[in-house]
């Protein structure tokens, strides 16, 4: 199974996406997978490759992240990223799909379901809790340093990605925010950091929009079949049940304890899609 990369033309310039073509059943709707901030679609490639489905899979870089051009707005909100996503999907010929989103991607997918319901067959939400990452901080915390001759941005970006696995939220580096997740391999940290560096001037737009997004109010407006991932011992996202309670007629997609692997998530996604009437 090969994951391909491509660009498509949009008003802002170009949008980058990854995809897997599975032509064994063209009648089945595709799956659109939306990554978290501040990385890009490379983050979800392991999930894409673990799905082993007969559906086509698409994973665009959020506008202003990875290799996608940014929105032409000074202060875009999540709804703006959702609208931009619909234009990306139009440009590659996707009118309706099943949507999976993790963290910021879950917010964008939710806004697509709310504002463009004709495009959404079902919705899967992962690693999203009811409160902001930091109730005392409405933005990403520390700003990215200016790009300079000393390369300060390189060290900054590396530590941002590493600290995602040490603190929650990553910018509040205090003992009470420590988590004990395993660090990814140096190669994965390099890949994540590279994705962040590509969009070093614009990634914060989607990140800050996510911090401003009114989760309870917006999620309560979803009227599509929705599955919410739940792993009871997850340190950073330990209880997503309140999210499921807010969304009318949603289902919990329960992962095995201490198992948030892409393999286990792919099994739940495939089961969710097969169980839909």
C-alpha positions as CSV (number, residue, x, y, z in Angstrom):
1,X,0.0,0.0,0.0
2,X,1.6,3.3,-1.2
3,X,0.9,6.7,0.2
4,X,1.2,9.3,-2.5
5,X,1.7,13.1,-2.3
6,X,0.1,15.8,-4.5
7,X,-0.7,19.4,-4.7
8,X,-4.0,21.0,-5.8
9,X,-4.7,24.6,-6.8
10,X,-6.8,26.8,-4.6
11,X,-7.5,30.6,-4.3
12,X,-4.7,31.0,-1.7
13,X,-2.1,29.2,-3.9
14,X,-1.7,25.4,-3.5
15,X,-2.8,22.8,-0.9
16,X,-0.8,19.7,-0.3
17,X,-2.3,16.4,0.5
18,X,-1.4,12.7,0.9
19,X,-3.6,9.9,-0.4
20,X,-4.0,6.2,-0.8
21,X,-6.1,4.9,-3.7
22,X,-8.0,1.7,-3.2
23,X,-10.0,1.1,-6.3
24,X,-11.5,-2.2,-5.3
25,X,-14.8,-0.6,-4.4
26,X,-15.3,2.8,-6.1
27,X,-18.9,3.0,-4.7
28,X,-17.7,3.4,-1.2
29,X,-17.2,6.9,0.1
30,X,-13.6,8.0,0.8
31,X,-12.2,8.7,4.3
32,X,-10.7,12.2,4.9
33,X,-8.2,12.3,7.7
34,X,-7.3,15.6,9.4
35,X,-4.1,16.0,11.4
36,X,-3.5,17.9,14.6
37,X,-1.6,21.2,14.9
38,X,1.2,22.2,14.5
39,X,2.3,19.3,12.3
40,X,0.9,18.2,8.9
41,X,-0.5,15.2,7.1
42,X,2.7,13.2,7.5
43,X,1.7,12.8,11.1
44,X,-1.3,10.6,10.0
45,X,0.5,8.4,7.5
46,X,0.8,5.5,10.0
47,X,-3.0,5.6,10.5
48,X,-3.6,5.7,6.8
49,X,-1.4,2.7,6.1
50,X,-2.8,0.7,9.0
51,X,-6.4,1.1,7.8
52,X,-6.1,-1.4,5.0
53,X,-9.5,-0.5,3.7
54,X,-11.2,-0.7,0.3
55,X,-11.9,3.0,0.5
56,X,-9.8,5.9,-0.9
57,X,-8.1,7.9,1.9
58,X,-7.1,11.5,1.7
59,X,-5.2,13.6,4.2
60,X,-4.7,17.3,3.4
61,X,-2.3,19.7,5.1
62,X,-4.4,22.2,7.0
63,X,-4.1,25.6,5.3
64,X,-1.0,27.3,6.7
65,X,0.5,24.0,7.9
66,X,3.0,21.8,6.3
67,X,3.1,22.5,2.5
68,X,-0.3,24.2,2.2
69,X,-0.7,27.9,1.5
70,X,-2.2,29.9,4.4
71,X,-5.6,31.5,4.4
72,X,-5.7,35.2,3.4
73,X,-7.1,36.3,6.7
74,X,-5.4,38.1,9.6
75,X,-7.3,36.1,12.3
76,X,-8.9,33.0,10.8
77,X,-11.2,30.9,13.0
78,X,-11.8,27.2,12.8
79,X,-14.9,27.7,10.6
80,X,-12.5,29.4,8.1
81,X,-10.2,26.4,8.0
82,X,-13.3,24.2,7.5
83,X,-14.5,26.3,4.6
84,X,-10.9,26.2,3.1
85,X,-11.0,22.4,3.5
86,X,-14.2,22.1,1.5
87,X,-12.5,24.0,-1.4
88,X,-9.5,21.7,-1.2
89,X,-11.8,18.7,-1.4
90,X,-13.8,20.3,-4.3
91,X,-10.5,20.8,-6.2
92,X,-9.7,17.0,-6.0
93,X,-13.2,15.9,-6.6
94,X,-14.5,14.8,-3.2
95,X,-18.1,15.9,-2.6
96,X,-18.9,13.6,0.4
97,X,-16.8,11.5,2.7
98,X,-16.4,10.0,6.2
99,X,-14.2,12.3,8.3
100,X,-11.7,11.5,11.0
101,X,-9.9,14.3,12.9
102,X,-7.4,14.4,15.7
103,X,-7.3,17.5,18.0
104,X,-7.4,20.6,15.8
105,X,-8.3,18.3,12.9
106,X,-11.3,17.1,14.9
107,X,-12.5,20.7,15.4
108,X,-12.2,21.4,11.6
109,X,-14.0,18.2,10.8
110,X,-16.8,19.2,13.3
111,X,-17.2,22.6,11.6
112,X,-17.5,20.9,8.3
113,X,-20.3,18.6,9.7
114,X,-22.1,21.6,11.2
115,X,-21.8,24.0,8.3
116,X,-21.6,21.7,5.3
117,X,-23.6,18.6,6.4
118,X,-24.2,17.5,2.9
119,X,-20.5,16.7,2.6
120,X,-20.3,14.5,5.7
121,X,-21.5,10.9,5.9
122,X,-20.0,10.3,9.4
123,X,-17.6,11.9,11.8
124,X,-14.9,10.4,14.0
125,X,-13.3,12.6,16.8
126,X,-10.0,11.8,18.4
127,X,-8.1,13.3,21.4
128,X,-10.5,16.1,22.1
129,X,-11.6,17.1,25.6
130,X,-14.2,19.7,26.7
131,X,-11.8,22.3,28.1
132,X,-8.9,24.1,26.4
133,X,-5.4,22.8,26.8
134,X,-4.7,25.7,29.2
135,X,-7.5,27.7,30.8
136,X,-5.1,30.4,31.7
137,X,-3.6,30.7,28.3
138,X,-5.6,31.5,25.2
139,X,-2.8,31.1,22.7
140,X,0.2,28.9,21.9
141,X,2.1,30.2,24.8
142,X,5.6,31.3,23.7
143,X,5.9,32.9,20.2
144,X,8.2,31.4,17.6
145,X,11.5,33.4,17.5
146,X,12.2,35.5,14.5
147,X,14.0,33.6,11.7
148,X,17.6,34.7,12.1
149,X,21.2,34.0,11.2
150,X,21.7,32.0,14.4
151,X,18.9,29.5,13.4
152,X,17.0,30.0,16.7
153,X,13.9,28.8,15.1
154,X,15.4,25.3,14.5
155,X,16.1,24.7,18.2
156,X,12.7,26.2,19.1
157,X,10.8,23.9,16.7
158,X,12.6,20.8,17.9
159,X,11.8,21.5,21.5
160,X,8.2,22.3,20.7
161,X,7.7,18.9,19.1
162,X,9.6,17.1,21.8
163,X,7.7,18.8,24.6
164,X,4.4,17.7,23.2
165,X,5.4,14.3,24.6
166,X,6.6,15.6,28.0
167,X,4.1,18.3,29.0
168,X,0.4,18.9,28.5
169,X,0.0,21.6,27.3
170,X,3.5,21.7,25.9
171,X,4.1,25.4,26.6
172,X,3.4,25.1,30.4
173,X,6.6,23.4,31.4
174,X,5.8,22.7,35.1
175,X,5.9,19.6,37.2
176,X,2.1,19.4,37.5
177,X,1.9,19.3,33.7
178,X,4.3,16.4,33.2
179,X,3.1,13.3,31.4
180,X,4.9,10.0,31.0
181,X,4.3,9.2,27.3
182,X,7.2,7.6,25.5
183,X,9.1,10.0,23.2
184,X,8.9,9.1,19.6
185,X,12.0,8.0,17.7
186,X,14.5,10.6,16.8
187,X,13.5,10.1,13.1
188,X,9.8,10.9,13.9
189,X,10.8,13.9,16.0
190,X,12.9,15.1,13.0
191,X,9.9,14.5,10.6
192,X,7.5,16.4,12.9
193,X,10.0,19.3,13.4
194,X,10.5,19.5,9.6
195,X,6.7,19.8,9.1
196,X,6.6,22.6,11.7
197,X,9.5,24.5,10.2
198,X,7.9,24.5,6.8
199,X,5.1,26.6,8.2
200,X,7.0,28.4,10.9
201,X,5.4,31.8,10.0
202,X,1.8,30.6,9.7
203,X,1.2,27.4,11.8
204,X,0.1,29.5,14.7
205,X,-3.1,30.7,12.9
206,X,-4.8,27.2,13.2
207,X,-3.3,26.6,16.7
208,X,-4.6,29.9,18.1
209,X,-8.0,29.4,16.4
210,X,-8.2,26.0,18.1
211,X,-7.6,27.6,21.5
212,X,-10.5,30.1,20.8
213,X,-12.9,27.5,19.6
214,X,-16.0,27.1,21.8
215,X,-16.0,23.3,22.1
216,X,-19.2,22.7,24.0
217,X,-21.3,25.1,22.0
218,X,-20.1,24.0,18.6
219,X,-20.1,20.3,19.2
220,X,-23.7,20.3,20.4
221,X,-24.7,21.4,16.9
222,X,-23.4,18.3,15.2
223,X,-26.2,16.2,13.6
224,X,-24.2,13.5,11.9
225,X,-23.3,10.0,13.1
226,X,-20.3,10.6,15.3
227,X,-17.8,8.3,17.0
228,X,-15.6,9.6,19.8
229,X,-12.4,7.8,20.7
230,X,-11.9,7.0,24.3
231,X,-9.0,5.5,26.2
232,X,-9.6,5.6,29.9
233,X,-5.9,5.8,31.0
234,X,-4.7,8.3,28.4
235,X,-2.6,10.9,30.3
236,X,-3.2,13.9,28.1
237,X,-6.7,13.1,27.0
238,X,-8.0,10.9,29.8
239,X,-11.7,11.4,29.5
240,X,-13.4,12.2,26.2
241,X,-16.8,10.9,27.5
242,X,-18.1,14.5,28.1
243,X,-17.4,15.2,24.4
244,X,-19.6,12.3,23.4
245,X,-22.3,13.4,25.9
246,X,-22.4,16.8,24.2
247,X,-22.9,15.5,20.7
248,X,-26.4,14.1,20.1
249,X,-26.6,10.4,19.5
250,X,-22.8,9.9,19.4
251,X,-21.0,6.6,20.2
252,X,-17.8,6.0,22.2
253,X,-15.1,4.2,20.2
254,X,-13.3,2.5,23.1
255,X,-9.6,1.7,22.7
256,X,-7.9,-1.0,24.8
257,X,-6.4,0.3,28.0
258,X,-3.0,2.0,27.5
259,X,-3.3,1.4,23.7
260,X,-3.5,4.4,21.5
261,X,-1.6,2.8,18.6
262,X,-2.5,3.6,15.1
263,X,-3.2,-0.1,14.6
264,X,-5.9,-0.2,17.3
265,X,-7.4,3.1,16.1
266,X,-7.6,1.8,12.5
267,X,-9.5,-1.3,13.7
268,X,-12.0,0.9,15.5
269,X,-12.4,3.1,12.4
270,X,-13.0,0.1,10.1
271,X,-15.5,-1.4,12.6
272,X,-17.3,2.0,12.9
273,X,-17.6,2.3,9.1
274,X,-18.8,-1.3,8.7
275,X,-21.4,-0.9,11.4
276,X,-23.0,2.3,9.9
277,X,-26.3,1.6,8.4
